[in-house]
Amino acid sequence: MKQYLNKNEEQVLHILWNLKKAFLKEIMEELDAPRPPVTTVASLIKKMEKRGLVGHKTFGKTHQYFPILAQSDYKQSELKSLVQNYFGGSPAALVSFFMKEEKMDISELENIFNQIKENEDDA
């Protein structure tokens, strides 16, 4: 999946992921100040629809928008891209980065390992 999103597209998708579905007015209310013009956001959403990221249901002359791109799919794609582009494709290098640069505590790593193990046991 190669769906690179710019900052504005990502912001709209986050709003739709949170709200599940929304009219343009509701999306506008959720945007950070200073808000772009309504026409700019409408144009952005229309482009996102053409790319298959967002869909809509029509109610008279207005549209209610909903995400087509699942948040989990986007997270997975972005994380794979991050690991590939910045850590040589090595998830271990990513973890090492957090341990060294972000001063991640070993107990946090143990908690993550235990959660992974529990998920494997449940599968």
Backbone as XML, in Angstrom:
<?xml version="1.0"?>
<chain id="A" units="angstrom">
  <residue number="1" name="MET">
    <atom name="N" x="0.849" y="-1.184" z="0.000"/>
    <atom name="CA" x="0.000" y="0.000" z="0.000"/>
    <atom name="C" x="0.887" y="1.238" z="0.000"/>
  </residue>
  <residue number="2" name="LYS">
    <atom name="N" x="0.795" y="2.038" z="-1.016"/>
    <atom name="CA" x="1.569" y="3.270" z="-1.124"/>
    <atom name="C" x="0.604" y="4.441" z="-1.084"/>
  </residue>
  <residue number="3" name="GLN">
    <atom name="N" x="0.165" y="4.823" z="0.088"/>
    <atom name="CA" x="-0.795" y="5.910" z="0.236"/>
    <atom name="C" x="-0.153" y="7.005" z="1.082"/>
  </residue>
  <residue number="4" name="TYR">
    <atom name="N" x="0.757" y="7.745" z="0.532"/>
    <atom name="CA" x="1.369" y="8.817" z="1.294"/>
    <atom name="C" x="0.354" y="9.942" z="1.463"/>
  </residue>
  <residue number="5" name="LEU">
    <atom name="N" x="0.173" y="10.357" z="2.677"/>
    <atom name="CA" x="-0.767" y="11.424" z="2.990"/>
    <atom name="C" x="-0.008" y="12.654" z="3.433"/>
  </residue>
  <residue number="6" name="ASN">
    <atom name="N" x="-0.493" y="13.812" z="3.007"/>
    <atom name="CA" x="0.101" y="15.031" z="3.534"/>
    <atom name="C" x="-0.536" y="15.337" z="4.888"/>
  </residue>
  <residue number="7" name="LYS">
    <atom name="N" x="-0.021" y="16.340" z="5.556"/>
    <atom name="CA" x="-0.465" y="16.664" z="6.911"/>
    <atom name="C" x="-1.966" y="16.936" z="6.971"/>
  </residue>
  <residue number="8" name="ASN">
    <atom name="N" x="-2.495" y="17.654" z="6.005"/>
    <atom name="CA" x="-3.918" y="18.003" z="6.005"/>
    <atom name="C" x="-4.800" y="16.783" z="5.760"/>
  </residue>
  <residue number="9" name="GLU">
    <atom name="N" x="-4.377" y="15.915" z="4.838"/>
    <atom name="CA" x="-5.132" y="14.692" z="4.575"/>
    <atom name="C" x="-5.147" y="13.802" z="5.811"/>
  </residue>
  <residue number="10" name="GLU">
    <atom name="N" x="-4.010" y="13.696" z="6.446"/>
    <atom name="CA" x="-3.913" y="12.875" z="7.647"/>
    <atom name="C" x="-4.811" y="13.432" z="8.757"/>
  </residue>
  <residue number="11" name="GLN">
    <atom name="N" x="-4.849" y="14.741" z="8.894"/>
    <atom name="CA" x="-5.684" y="15.365" z="9.909"/>
    <atom name="C" x="-7.169" y="15.068" z="9.655"/>
  </residue>
  <residue number="12" name="VAL">
    <atom name="N" x="-7.605" y="15.165" z="8.411"/>
    <atom name="CA" x="-9.000" y="14.866" z="8.069"/>
    <atom name="C" x="-9.308" y="13.399" z="8.345"/>
  </residue>
  <residue number="13" name="LEU">
    <atom name="N" x="-8.388" y="12.510" z="7.974"/>
    <atom name="CA" x="-8.620" y="11.092" z="8.229"/>
    <atom name="C" x="-8.699" y="10.801" z="9.718"/>
  </residue>
  <residue number="14" name="HIS">
    <atom name="N" x="-7.861" y="11.426" z="10.514"/>
    <atom name="CA" x="-7.931" y="11.231" z="11.970"/>
    <atom name="C" x="-9.295" y="11.656" z="12.498"/>
  </residue>
  <residue number="15" name="ILE">
    <atom name="N" x="-9.807" y="12.747" z="11.986"/>
    <atom name="CA" x="-11.135" y="13.213" z="12.393"/>
    <atom name="C" x="-12.186" y="12.172" z="12.015"/>
  </residue>
  <residue number="16" name="LEU">
    <atom name="N" x="-12.117" y="11.669" z="10.788"/>
    <atom name="CA" x="-13.092" y="10.672" z="10.344"/>
    <atom name="C" x="-12.936" y="9.349" z="11.093"/>
  </residue>
  <residue number="17" name="TRP">
    <atom name="N" x="-11.716" y="8.958" z="11.395"/>
    <atom name="CA" x="-11.519" y="7.734" z="12.183"/>
    <atom name="C" x="-12.146" y="7.889" z="13.558"/>
  </residue>
  <residue number="18" name="ASN">
    <atom name="N" x="-12.004" y="9.077" z="14.141"/>
    <atom name="CA" x="-12.575" y="9.310" z="15.474"/>
    <atom name="C" x="-14.096" y="9.398" z="15.444"/>
  </residue>
  <residue number="19" name="LEU">
    <atom name="N" x="-14.631" y="10.117" z="14.462"/>
    <atom name="CA" x="-16.076" y="10.340" z="14.396"/>
    <atom name="C" x="-16.822" y="9.213" z="13.674"/>
  </residue>
  <residue number="20" name="LYS">
    <atom name="N" x="-16.114" y="8.407" z="12.899"/>
    <atom name="CA" x="-16.666" y="7.323" z="12.079"/>
    <atom name="C" x="-17.354" y="7.838" z="10.814"/>
  </residue>
  <residue number="21" name="LYS">
    <atom name="N" x="-18.108" y="8.911" z="10.913"/>
    <atom name="CA" x="-18.748" y="9.559" z="9.764"/>
    <atom name="C" x="-19.038" y="10.998" z="10.175"/>
  </residue>
  <residue number="22" name="ALA">
    <atom name="N" x="-18.979" y="11.904" z="9.197"/>
    <atom name="CA" x="-19.164" y="13.319" z="9.536"/>
    <atom name="C" x="-19.508" y="14.126" z="8.298"/>
  </residue>
  <residue number="23" name="PHE">
    <atom name="N" x="-20.300" y="15.157" z="8.521"/>
    <atom name="CA" x="-20.576" y="16.139" z="7.485"/>
    <atom name="C" x="-19.425" y="17.137" z="7.467"/>
  </residue>
  <residue number="24" name="LEU">
    <atom name="N" x="-19.294" y="17.872" z="6.382"/>
    <atom name="CA" x="-18.209" y="18.847" z="6.242"/>
    <atom name="C" x="-18.170" y="19.807" z="7.429"/>
  </residue>
  <residue number="25" name="LYS">
    <atom name="N" x="-19.328" y="20.265" z="7.864"/>
    <atom name="CA" x="-19.395" y="21.194" z="9.002"/>
    <atom name="C" x="-18.772" y="20.573" z="10.262"/>
  </residue>
  <residue number="26" name="GLU">
    <atom name="N" x="-19.036" y="19.294" z="10.480"/>
    <atom name="CA" x="-18.484" y="18.612" z="11.655"/>
    <atom name="C" x="-16.974" y="18.450" z="11.533"/>
  </residue>
  <residue number="27" name="ILE">
    <atom name="N" x="-16.507" y="18.184" z="10.331"/>
    <atom name="CA" x="-15.061" y="18.078" z="10.110"/>
    <atom name="C" x="-14.407" y="19.429" z="10.387"/>
  </residue>
  <residue number="28" name="MET">
    <atom name="N" x="-15.022" y="20.488" z="9.874"/>
    <atom name="CA" x="-14.488" y="21.838" z="10.088"/>
    <atom name="C" x="-14.377" y="22.166" z="11.569"/>
  </residue>
  <residue number="29" name="GLU">
    <atom name="N" x="-15.370" y="21.778" z="12.350"/>
    <atom name="CA" x="-15.372" y="22.058" z="13.789"/>
    <atom name="C" x="-14.221" y="21.367" z="14.515"/>
  </residue>
  <residue number="30" name="GLU">
    <atom name="N" x="-13.776" y="20.247" z="13.976"/>
    <atom name="CA" x="-12.714" y="19.477" z="14.614"/>
    <atom name="C" x="-11.302" y="19.916" z="14.207"/>
  </residue>
  <residue number="31" name="LEU">
    <atom name="N" x="-11.192" y="20.686" z="13.144"/>
    <atom name="CA" x="-9.871" y="21.113" z="12.664"/>
    <atom name="C" x="-9.235" y="22.106" z="13.624"/>
  </residue>
  <residue number="32" name="ASP">
    <atom name="N" x="-7.923" y="22.033" z="13.705"/>
    <atom name="CA" x="-7.166" y="22.964" z="14.549"/>
    <atom name="C" x="-7.235" y="24.372" z="13.980"/>
  </residue>
  <residue number="33" name="ALA">
    <atom name="N" x="-7.222" y="25.341" z="14.868"/>
    <atom name="CA" x="-7.164" y="26.753" z="14.453"/>
    <atom name="C" x="-5.720" y="27.077" z="14.069"/>
  </residue>
  <residue number="34" name="PRO">
    <atom name="N" x="-5.505" y="27.926" z="13.120"/>
    <atom name="CA" x="-6.486" y="28.588" z="12.278"/>
    <atom name="C" x="-7.009" y="27.613" z="11.220"/>
  </residue>
  <residue number="35" name="ARG">
    <atom name="N" x="-8.316" y="27.556" z="11.101"/>
    <atom name="CA" x="-8.949" y="26.631" z="10.167"/>
    <atom name="C" x="-8.818" y="27.137" z="8.732"/>
  </residue>
  <residue number="36" name="PRO">
    <atom name="N" x="-8.585" y="26.218" z="7.812"/>
    <atom name="CA" x="-8.560" y="26.614" z="6.390"/>
    <atom name="C" x="-9.988" y="26.929" z="5.931"/>
  </residue>
  <residue number="37" name="PRO">
    <atom name="N" x="-10.133" y="27.582" z="4.801"/>
    <atom name="CA" x="-11.477" y="27.850" z="4.276"/>
    <atom name="C" x="-12.225" y="26.542" z="3.987"/>
  </residue>
  <residue number="38" name="VAL">
    <atom name="N" x="-13.541" y="26.590" z="4.110"/>
    <atom name="CA" x="-14.388" y="25.426" z="3.857"/>
    <atom name="C" x="-14.148" y="24.880" z="2.457"/>
  </residue>
  <residue number="39" name="THR">
    <atom name="N" x="-13.980" y="25.769" z="1.489"/>
    <atom name="CA" x="-13.771" y="25.323" z="0.106"/>
    <atom name="C" x="-12.475" y="24.520" z="-0.035"/>
  </residue>
  <residue number="40" name="THR">
    <atom name="N" x="-11.465" y="24.892" z="0.714"/>
    <atom name="CA" x="-10.186" y="24.174" z="0.683"/>
    <atom name="C" x="-10.361" y="22.769" z="1.245"/>
  </residue>
  <residue number="41" name="VAL">
    <atom name="N" x="-11.066" y="22.663" z="2.351"/>
    <atom name="CA" x="-11.286" y="21.355" z="2.973"/>
    <atom name="C" x="-12.173" y="20.488" z="2.073"/>
  </residue>
  <residue number="42" name="ALA">
    <atom name="N" x="-13.205" y="21.077" z="1.479"/>
    <atom name="CA" x="-14.080" y="20.337" z="0.571"/>
    <atom name="C" x="-13.288" y="19.803" z="-0.623"/>
  </residue>
  <residue number="43" name="SER">
    <atom name="N" x="-12.402" y="20.616" z="-1.162"/>
    <atom name="CA" x="-11.565" y="20.202" z="-2.279"/>
    <atom name="C" x="-10.621" y="19.076" z="-1.862"/>
  </residue>
  <residue number="44" name="LEU">
    <atom name="N" x="-10.053" y="19.177" z="-0.683"/>
    <atom name="CA" x="-9.158" y="18.151" z="-0.153"/>
    <atom name="C" x="-9.902" y="16.820" z="-0.022"/>
  </residue>
  <residue number="45" name="ILE">
    <atom name="N" x="-11.112" y="16.876" z="0.520"/>
    <atom name="CA" x="-11.899" y="15.658" z="0.697"/>
    <atom name="C" x="-12.256" y="15.045" z="-0.655"/>
  </residue>
  <residue number="46" name="LYS">
    <atom name="N" x="-12.587" y="15.888" z="-1.611"/>
    <atom name="CA" x="-12.923" y="15.393" z="-2.957"/>
    <atom name="C" x="-11.727" y="14.650" z="-3.566"/>
  </residue>
  <residue number="47" name="LYS">
    <atom name="N" x="-10.533" y="15.192" z="-3.397"/>
    <atom name="CA" x="-9.327" y="14.532" z="-3.897"/>
    <atom name="C" x="-9.087" y="13.208" z="-3.173"/>
  </residue>
  <residue number="48" name="MET">
    <atom name="N" x="-9.366" y="13.196" z="-1.879"/>
    <atom name="CA" x="-9.195" y="11.972" z="-1.091"/>
    <atom name="C" x="-10.200" y="10.902" z="-1.532"/>
  </residue>
  <residue number="49" name="GLU">
    <atom name="N" x="-11.387" y="11.338" z="-1.923"/>
    <atom name="CA" x="-12.385" y="10.399" z="-2.451"/>
    <atom name="C" x="-11.889" y="9.766" z="-3.745"/>
  </residue>
  <residue number="50" name="LYS">
    <atom name="N" x="-11.319" y="10.579" z="-4.627"/>
    <atom name="CA" x="-10.807" y="10.067" z="-5.902"/>
    <atom name="C" x="-9.700" y="9.045" z="-5.691"/>
  </residue>
  <residue number="51" name="ARG">
    <atom name="N" x="-8.951" y="9.192" z="-4.612"/>
    <atom name="CA" x="-7.863" y="8.262" z="-4.294"/>
    <atom name="C" x="-8.357" y="7.030" z="-3.537"/>
  </residue>
  <residue number="52" name="GLY">
    <atom name="N" x="-9.654" y="7.001" z="-3.199"/>
    <atom name="CA" x="-10.214" y="5.849" z="-2.507"/>
    <atom name="C" x="-9.960" y="5.830" z="-1.017"/>
  </residue>
  <residue number="53" name="LEU">
    <atom name="N" x="-9.664" y="6.981" z="-0.432"/>
    <atom name="CA" x="-9.387" y="7.058" z="0.999"/>
    <atom name="C" x="-10.637" y="7.364" z="1.808"/>
  </residue>
  <residue number="54" name="VAL">
    <atom name="N" x="-11.577" y="8.065" z="1.184"/>
    <atom name="CA" x="-12.792" y="8.540" z="1.835"/>
    <atom name="C" x="-13.968" y="8.252" z="0.909"/>
  </residue>
  <residue number="55" name="GLY">
    <atom name="N" x="-15.115" y="7.965" z="1.500"/>
    <atom name="CA" x="-16.338" y="7.792" z="0.740"/>
    <atom name="C" x="-17.400" y="8.726" z="1.287"/>
  </residue>
  <residue number="56" name="HIS">
    <atom name="N" x="-18.563" y="8.763" z="0.647"/>
    <atom name="CA" x="-19.638" y="9.607" z="1.170"/>
    <atom name="C" x="-21.003" y="9.014" z="0.880"/>
  </residue>
  <residue number="57" name="LYS">
    <atom name="N" x="-21.946" y="9.441" z="1.688"/>
    <atom name="CA" x="-23.355" y="9.115" z="1.504"/>
    <atom name="C" x="-24.060" y="10.448" z="1.310"/>
  </residue>
  <residue number="58" name="THR">
    <atom name="N" x="-24.938" y="10.522" z="0.330"/>
    <atom name="CA" x="-25.594" y="11.776" z="0.000"/>
    <atom name="C" x="-26.919" y="11.919" z="0.751"/>
  </residue>
  <residue number="59" name="PHE">
    <atom name="N" x="-27.122" y="13.094" z="1.309"/>
    <atom name="CA" x="-28.365" y="13.470" z="1.973"/>
    <atom name="C" x="-28.809" y="14.787" z="1.348"/>
  </residue>
  <residue number="60" name="GLY">
    <atom name="N" x="-29.692" y="14.721" z="0.389"/>
    <atom name="CA" x="-30.115" y="15.941" z="-0.302"/>
    <atom name="C" x="-28.943" y="16.540" z="-1.049"/>
  </residue>
  <residue number="61" name="LYS">
    <atom name="N" x="-28.574" y="17.769" z="-0.669"/>
    <atom name="CA" x="-27.451" y="18.452" z="-1.322"/>
    <atom name="C" x="-26.159" y="18.377" z="-0.516"/>
  </residue>
  <residue number="62" name="THR">
    <atom name="N" x="-26.163" y="17.609" z="0.554"/>
    <atom name="CA" x="-24.970" y="17.527" z="1.390"/>
    <atom name="C" x="-24.470" y="16.088" z="1.455"/>
  </residue>
  <residue number="63" name="HIS">
    <atom name="N" x="-23.226" y="15.940" z="1.842"/>
    <atom name="CA" x="-22.594" y="14.627" z="1.923"/>
    <atom name="C" x="-22.129" y="14.358" z="3.347"/>
  </residue>
  <residue number="64" name="GLN">
    <atom name="N" x="-22.288" y="13.108" z="3.730"/>
    <atom name="CA" x="-21.722" y="12.637" z="4.987"/>
    <atom name="C" x="-20.539" y="11.743" z="4.615"/>
  </residue>
  <residue number="65" name="TYR">
    <atom name="N" x="-19.365" y="12.086" z="5.110"/>
    <atom name="CA" x="-18.135" y="11.401" z="4.719"/>
    <atom name="C" x="-17.762" y="10.334" z="5.742"/>
  </residue>
  <residue number="66" name="PHE">
    <atom name="N" x="-17.066" y="9.315" z="5.256"/>
    <atom name="CA" x="-16.594" y="8.244" z="6.120"/>
    <atom name="C" x="-15.258" y="7.739" z="5.571"/>
  </residue>
  <residue number="67" name="PRO">
    <atom name="N" x="-14.402" y="7.221" z="6.451"/>
    <atom name="CA" x="-13.100" y="6.730" z="5.978"/>
    <atom name="C" x="-13.241" y="5.383" z="5.286"/>
  </residue>
  <residue number="68" name="ILE">
    <atom name="N" x="-12.530" y="5.219" z="4.199"/>
    <atom name="CA" x="-12.427" y="3.918" z="3.543"/>
    <atom name="C" x="-11.110" y="3.265" z="3.969"/>
  </residue>
  <residue number="69" name="LEU">
    <atom name="N" x="-10.067" y="4.068" z="4.047"/>
    <atom name="CA" x="-8.767" y="3.575" z="4.518"/>
    <atom name="C" x="-8.862" y="3.327" z="6.023"/>
  </residue>
  <residue number="70" name="ALA">
    <atom name="N" x="-8.649" y="2.098" z="6.434"/>
    <atom name="CA" x="-8.694" y="1.754" z="7.859"/>
    <atom name="C" x="-7.466" y="2.308" z="8.573"/>
  </residue>
  <residue number="71" name="GLN">
    <atom name="N" x="-7.686" y="2.777" z="9.787"/>
    <atom name="CA" x="-6.586" y="3.338" z="10.567"/>
    <atom name="C" x="-5.504" y="2.285" z="10.799"/>
  </residue>
  <residue number="72" name="SER">
    <atom name="N" x="-5.894" y="1.055" z="11.049"/>
    <atom name="CA" x="-4.909" y="-0.005" z="11.291"/>
    <atom name="C" x="-4.048" y="-0.260" z="10.054"/>
  </residue>
  <residue number="73" name="ASP">
    <atom name="N" x="-4.658" y="-0.204" z="8.867"/>
    <atom name="CA" x="-3.891" y="-0.386" z="7.634"/>
    <atom name="C" x="-2.896" y="0.758" z="7.440"/>
  </residue>
  <residue number="74" name="TYR">
    <atom name="N" x="-3.343" y="1.977" z="7.737"/>
    <atom name="CA" x="-2.467" y="3.138" z="7.594"/>
    <atom name="C" x="-1.301" y="3.067" z="8.586"/>
  </residue>
  <residue number="75" name="LYS">
    <atom name="N" x="-1.592" y="2.708" z="9.823"/>
    <atom name="CA" x="-0.534" y="2.577" z="10.837"/>
    <atom name="C" x="0.503" y="1.556" z="10.397"/>
  </residue>
  <residue number="76" name="GLN">
    <atom name="N" x="0.014" y="0.405" z="9.924"/>
    <atom name="CA" x="0.920" y="-0.655" z="9.501"/>
    <atom name="C" x="1.801" y="-0.193" z="8.343"/>
  </residue>
  <residue number="77" name="SER">
    <atom name="N" x="1.207" y="0.464" z="7.372"/>
    <atom name="CA" x="1.949" y="0.944" z="6.212"/>
    <atom name="C" x="2.995" y="1.981" z="6.614"/>
  </residue>
  <residue number="78" name="GLU">
    <atom name="N" x="2.597" y="2.922" z="7.457"/>
    <atom name="CA" x="3.518" y="3.976" z="7.883"/>
    <atom name="C" x="4.662" y="3.410" z="8.719"/>
  </residue>
  <residue number="79" name="LEU">
    <atom name="N" x="4.352" y="2.453" z="9.584"/>
    <atom name="CA" x="5.401" y="1.858" z="10.413"/>
    <atom name="C" x="6.389" y="1.069" z="9.562"/>
  </residue>
  <residue number="80" name="LYS">
    <atom name="N" x="5.862" y="0.311" z="8.593"/>
    <atom name="CA" x="6.759" y="-0.421" z="7.688"/>
    <atom name="C" x="7.661" y="0.546" z="6.934"/>
  </residue>
  <residue number="81" name="SER">
    <atom name="N" x="7.090" y="1.648" z="6.475"/>
    <atom name="CA" x="7.861" y="2.654" z="5.754"/>
    <atom name="C" x="8.936" y="3.268" z="6.656"/>
  </residue>
  <residue number="82" name="LEU">
    <atom name="N" x="8.566" y="3.572" z="7.887"/>
    <atom name="CA" x="9.507" y="4.145" z="8.852"/>
    <atom name="C" x="10.674" y="3.195" z="9.096"/>
  </residue>
  <residue number="83" name="VAL">
    <atom name="N" x="10.360" y="1.938" z="9.354"/>
    <atom name="CA" x="11.409" y="0.946" z="9.618"/>
    <atom name="C" x="12.305" y="0.789" z="8.396"/>
  </residue>
  <residue number="84" name="GLN">
    <atom name="N" x="11.702" y="0.727" z="7.216"/>
    <atom name="CA" x="12.477" y="0.551" z="5.986"/>
    <atom name="C" x="13.370" y="1.759" z="5.690"/>
  </residue>
  <residue number="85" name="ASN">
    <atom name="N" x="12.793" y="2.957" z="5.797"/>
    <atom name="CA" x="13.514" y="4.162" z="5.389"/>
    <atom name="C" x="14.510" y="4.695" z="6.416"/>
  </residue>
  <residue number="86" name="TYR">
    <atom name="N" x="14.283" y="4.431" z="7.696"/>
    <atom name="CA" x="15.142" y="5.033" z="8.723"/>
    <atom name="C" x="15.920" y="4.021" z="9.556"/>
  </residue>
  <residue number="87" name="PHE">
    <atom name="N" x="15.531" y="2.743" z="9.478"/>
    <atom name="CA" x="16.191" y="1.745" z="10.317"/>
    <atom name="C" x="16.654" y="0.534" z="9.513"/>
  </residue>
  <residue number="88" name="GLY">
    <atom name="N" x="16.898" y="0.751" z="8.211"/>
    <atom name="CA" x="17.444" y="-0.294" z="7.360"/>
    <atom name="C" x="16.593" y="-1.548" z="7.284"/>
  </residue>
  <residue number="89" name="GLY">
    <atom name="N" x="15.289" y="-1.406" z="7.510"/>
    <atom name="CA" x="14.398" y="-2.560" z="7.453"/>
    <atom name="C" x="14.444" y="-3.426" z="8.693"/>
  </residue>
  <residue number="90" name="SER">
    <atom name="N" x="15.122" y="-2.964" z="9.740"/>
    <atom name="CA" x="15.303" y="-3.773" z="10.944"/>
    <atom name="C" x="14.424" y="-3.272" z="12.096"/>
  </residue>
  <residue number="91" name="PRO">
    <atom name="N" x="13.405" y="-4.038" z="12.475"/>
    <atom name="CA" x="12.611" y="-3.655" z="13.649"/>
    <atom name="C" x="13.468" y="-3.582" z="14.916"/>
  </residue>
  <residue number="92" name="ALA">
    <atom name="N" x="14.503" y="-4.419" z="14.996"/>
    <atom name="CA" x="15.394" y="-4.398" z="16.153"/>
    <atom name="C" x="16.109" y="-3.049" z="16.257"/>
  </residue>
  <residue number="93" name="ALA">
    <atom name="N" x="16.477" y="-2.469" z="15.114"/>
    <atom name="CA" x="17.125" y="-1.157" z="15.118"/>
    <atom name="C" x="16.162" y="-0.080" z="15.617"/>
  </residue>
  <residue number="94" name="LEU">
    <atom name="N" x="14.885" y="-0.221" z="15.292"/>
    <atom name="CA" x="13.872" y="0.711" z="15.797"/>
    <atom name="C" x="13.781" y="0.624" z="17.320"/>
  </residue>
  <residue number="95" name="VAL">
    <atom name="N" x="13.705" y="-0.588" z="17.830"/>
    <atom name="CA" x="13.624" y="-0.780" z="19.287"/>
    <atom name="C" x="14.894" y="-0.251" z="19.949"/>
  </residue>
  <residue number="96" name="SER">
    <atom name="N" x="16.031" y="-0.529" z="19.358"/>
    <atom name="CA" x="17.301" y="-0.046" z="19.893"/>
    <atom name="C" x="17.326" y="1.479" z="19.953"/>
  </residue>
  <residue number="97" name="PHE">
    <atom name="N" x="16.787" y="2.122" z="18.917"/>
    <atom name="CA" x="16.697" y="3.583" z="18.889"/>
    <atom name="C" x="15.913" y="4.092" z="20.091"/>
  </residue>
  <residue number="98" name="PHE">
    <atom name="N" x="14.759" y="3.490" z="20.339"/>
    <atom name="CA" x="13.940" y="3.936" z="21.467"/>
    <atom name="C" x="14.628" y="3.670" z="22.798"/>
  </residue>
  <residue number="99" name="MET">
    <atom name="N" x="15.354" y="2.583" z="22.879"/>
    <atom name="CA" x="16.067" y="2.273" z="24.123"/>
    <atom name="C" x="17.162" y="3.305" z="24.385"/>
  </residue>
  <residue number="100" name="LYS">
    <atom name="N" x="17.896" y="3.682" z="23.333"/>
    <atom name="CA" x="19.026" y="4.596" z="23.497"/>
    <atom name="C" x="18.602" y="6.061" z="23.488"/>
  </residue>
  <residue number="101" name="GLU">
    <atom name="N" x="17.909" y="6.459" z="22.442"/>
    <atom name="CA" x="17.617" y="7.879" z="22.224"/>
    <atom name="C" x="16.453" y="8.400" z="23.047"/>
  </residue>
  <residue number="102" name="GLU">
    <atom name="N" x="15.470" y="7.569" z="23.267"/>
    <atom name="CA" x="14.283" y="8.008" z="23.995"/>
    <atom name="C" x="14.316" y="7.548" z="25.448"/>
  </residue>
  <residue number="103" name="LYS">
    <atom name="N" x="15.426" y="6.926" z="25.830"/>
    <atom name="CA" x="15.629" y="6.461" z="27.197"/>
    <atom name="C" x="14.489" y="5.567" z="27.669"/>
  </residue>
  <residue number="104" name="MET">
    <atom name="N" x="14.067" y="4.667" z="26.771"/>
    <atom name="CA" x="12.999" y="3.729" z="27.093"/>
    <atom name="C" x="13.480" y="2.801" z="28.199"/>
  </residue>
  <residue number="105" name="ASP">
    <atom name="N" x="12.672" y="2.628" z="29.200"/>
    <atom name="CA" x="12.996" y="1.797" z="30.347"/>
    <atom name="C" x="12.862" y="0.321" z="29.971"/>
  </residue>
  <residue number="106" name="ILE">
    <atom name="N" x="13.733" y="-0.517" z="30.496"/>
    <atom name="CA" x="13.709" y="-1.948" z="30.182"/>
    <atom name="C" x="12.384" y="-2.573" z="30.608"/>
  </residue>
  <residue number="107" name="SER">
    <atom name="N" x="11.769" y="-2.050" z="31.674"/>
    <atom name="CA" x="10.482" y="-2.599" z="32.111"/>
    <atom name="C" x="9.393" y="-2.340" z="31.066"/>
  </residue>
  <residue number="108" name="GLU">
    <atom name="N" x="9.500" y="-1.218" z="30.341"/>
    <atom name="CA" x="8.545" y="-0.953" z="29.257"/>
    <atom name="C" x="8.708" y="-1.991" z="28.146"/>
  </residue>
  <residue number="109" name="LEU">
    <atom name="N" x="9.948" y="-2.317" z="27.839"/>
    <atom name="CA" x="10.220" y="-3.322" z="26.815"/>
    <atom name="C" x="9.700" y="-4.693" z="27.260"/>
  </residue>
  <residue number="110" name="GLU">
    <atom name="N" x="9.872" y="-5.009" z="28.535"/>
    <atom name="CA" x="9.358" y="-6.275" z="29.060"/>
    <atom name="C" x="7.833" y="-6.316" z="28.977"/>
  </residue>
  <residue number="111" name="ASN">
    <atom name="N" x="7.178" y="-5.189" z="29.268"/>
    <atom name="CA" x="5.714" y="-5.124" z="29.158"/>
    <atom name="C" x="5.261" y="-5.360" z="27.724"/>
  </residue>
  <residue number="112" name="ILE">
    <atom name="N" x="5.966" y="-4.759" z="26.769"/>
    <atom name="CA" x="5.640" y="-4.950" z="25.353"/>
    <atom name="C" x="5.809" y="-6.424" z="24.980"/>
  </residue>
  <residue number="113" name="PHE">
    <atom name="N" x="6.917" y="-7.007" z="25.415"/>
    <atom name="CA" x="7.173" y="-8.429" z="25.122"/>
    <atom name="C" x="6.067" y="-9.301" z="25.701"/>
  </residue>
  <residue number="114" name="ASN">
    <atom name="N" x="5.649" y="-9.018" z="26.932"/>
    <atom name="CA" x="4.589" y="-9.800" z="27.576"/>
    <atom name="C" x="3.257" y="-9.653" z="26.831"/>
  </residue>
  <residue number="115" name="GLN">
    <atom name="N" x="2.959" y="-8.457" z="26.341"/>
    <atom name="CA" x="1.722" y="-8.240" z="25.574"/>
    <atom name="C" x="1.758" y="-9.031" z="24.268"/>
  </residue>
  <residue number="116" name="ILE">
    <atom name="N" x="2.918" y="-9.038" z="23.615"/>
    <atom name="CA" x="3.065" y="-9.802" z="22.371"/>
    <atom name="C" x="2.865" y="-11.285" z="22.655"/>
  </residue>
  <residue number="117" name="LYS">
    <atom name="N" x="3.458" y="-11.755" z="23.742"/>
    <atom name="CA" x="3.343" y="-13.166" z="24.114"/>
    <atom name="C" x="1.895" y="-13.530" z="24.416"/>
  </residue>
  <residue number="118" name="GLU">
    <atom name="N" x="1.169" y="-12.661" z="25.118"/>
    <atom name="CA" x="-0.243" y="-12.913" z="25.431"/>
    <atom name="C" x="-1.071" y="-12.982" z="24.151"/>
  </residue>
  <residue number="119" name="ASN">
    <atom name="N" x="-0.786" y="-12.086" z="23.200"/>
    <atom name="CA" x="-1.517" y="-12.091" z="21.929"/>
    <atom name="C" x="-1.261" y="-13.368" z="21.144"/>
  </residue>
  <residue number="120" name="GLU">
    <atom name="N" x="-0.022" y="-13.866" z="21.192"/>
    <atom name="CA" x="0.298" y="-15.127" z="20.513"/>
    <atom name="C" x="-0.408" y="-16.297" z="21.183"/>
  </residue>
  <residue number="121" name="ASP">
    <atom name="N" x="-0.495" y="-16.282" z="22.510"/>
    <atom name="CA" x="-1.157" y="-17.350" z="23.240"/>
    <atom name="C" x="-2.653" y="-17.371" z="22.968"/>
  </residue>
  <residue number="122" name="ASP">
    <atom name="N" x="-3.245" y="-16.185" z="22.739"/>
    <atom name="CA" x="-4.680" y="-16.084" z="22.455"/>
    <atom name="C" x="-5.020" y="-16.517" z="21.033"/>
  </residue>
  <residue number="123" name="ALA">
    <atom name="N" x="-4.033" y="-16.472" z="20.159"/>
    <atom name="CA" x="-4.303" y="-16.792" z="18.732"/>
    <atom name="C" x="-4.423" y="-18.260" z="18.461"/>
  </residue>
</chain>
